[in-house]
């Protein structure tokens, strides 16, 4: 995997986090809403468009296609992407904290 990748949108970030456990679309929406304390609300169009894109990138795969509701789960590649994003976010936070501490 290349070290160069585009930062994740908040929606994609929460979708990937949600899929550390098998979930269907509505479960992903609930997860994002709960984890963000209602700040991130994903609509059905956003979810299903992202799912299609994330499958093409091989960041997620279908988990169980036998049920009425199709579930998905994150792949090892998807987990690597999440790790890189968390590192990127830590750097942003650290740099902001450093700058703010200089104002005190």
Secondary structure, DSSP 8 states (H G I E B T S, - for coil): --S------HHHHHHHHHTTS-B-HHHHHHHHHHHTTTS----HHHHHHHHHHHHHTTSEEEEE-SSSS-EEEE-HHHHHHHHHHHHHHHHHHHHHHHHHHHH-
